[in-house]
Amino acid sequence: MSFERIAIIGLGLLGGSIGLALKEHLPGAVTTGFDADPETRARAAERELVGTVCASAADAVRSADLVILCVPVGAMGAAARDIAAHLAPGVVVSDVGSSKEFVARALAEALPGVAVIPAHPVAGTERSGPDAGFASLFRNRWCIITPPSDADPAQVEALSALWQALGAKVEIMDARHHDMVLAVTSHLPHLIAYTIVGTASDLEGVTESEVIKYSAGGFRDFTRIAASDPTMWRDVFLSNKDAVLDMLQRFTEDLTALQKAIRVGDGEQLFDHFTRTRAIRRSIIELGQDDDRPDFGRSDHGD
Ligand code: NAP
């Protein structure tokens, strides 16, 4: 089986990128879309993010064989309730939410008897809204699919094939495991970035202009992450609370160990730690998951 009529609910960064990638890679697919925000709908129509931007979620999903919910995690349940009565028989409902156990529960509750196969493309930027999407967002990025235990293997296969057609590499994973892995690779780094940027801007004795002027010293990379969408990230932390708190506890213990090494002058411990972390960066580059050029290829070095 393969999907031919795809409805996208939420036409921001993720929904728009899926629509544009479908147009590029699966031009035969019929795409429809809806967004709760009328201005976003108008802009989505101008940018032709999907074939038809519909005036209601019901219209968008009515004849779809795949619906992909691309709304903030906290809005998944409401978006699913809006479409529940209008879905075609045999439809598969998926999503792109950044936490999976919470979303799987919300969708299963809102859509009893419907085939729900949650997914999370691990691809994004700090930008949001209908102007943020681009067709190559998923190229060479992982899409993690977290099917429930009773999912139809043919439907899981069809969803995997769709993501691969959009350029992604697919991994099948248990939702709970996904949430633990993403808590350390994505959610905790965002929390740290939000914290450090807040700390720097609150500092007495260092002016805001100095923080901005000398930002290339490392701070700038945190500011990119800390500029991420507040609604999306509020929902991620509230929906993946247990895994994030667990990782935060481990992080705090490791931070305290480094704090002690600095205090007692244990250069060997600091050097060993930094050597280990540098090797992780090398592995990420070897796997093609980041830019090998110094400072991510930026032209204005400042360290
Ligand atoms: P976005 O650019 O803000 O787009 C989300 C859109 O959904 C907004 O236009 C929003 O409208 C709309 N919306 C909210 N509730 C709705 C509803 N009930 N029905 C229809 N539309 C609704 O956000 P995004 O970055 O694409 O994120 C979407 C999802 O992708 C989130 O679940 C996020 O966790 C996940 N994700 C994000 C990234 C990333 O890097 N950004 C990466 C991977 C996965 P309003 O603005 O009016 O609320």
Boltz pocket constraint, residues with backbone or C-beta under 6 A from the ligand:
constraints:
  - pocket:
      binder: B
      contacts: [[A, 9], [A, 10], [A, 11], [A, 12], [A, 13], [A, 14], [A, 15], [A, 34], [A, 35], [A, 36], [A, 37], [A, 40], [A, 69], [A, 70], [A, 71], [A, 72], [A, 73], [A, 75], [A, 78], [A, 79], [A, 96], [A, 97], [A, 98], [A, 99], [A, 120], [A, 121], [A, 122], [A, 123], [A, 124], [A, 125], [A, 126], [A, 127], [A, 128], [A, 129], [A, 130], [A, 132], [A, 229], [A, 232], [A, 236]]
      max_distance: 6.0
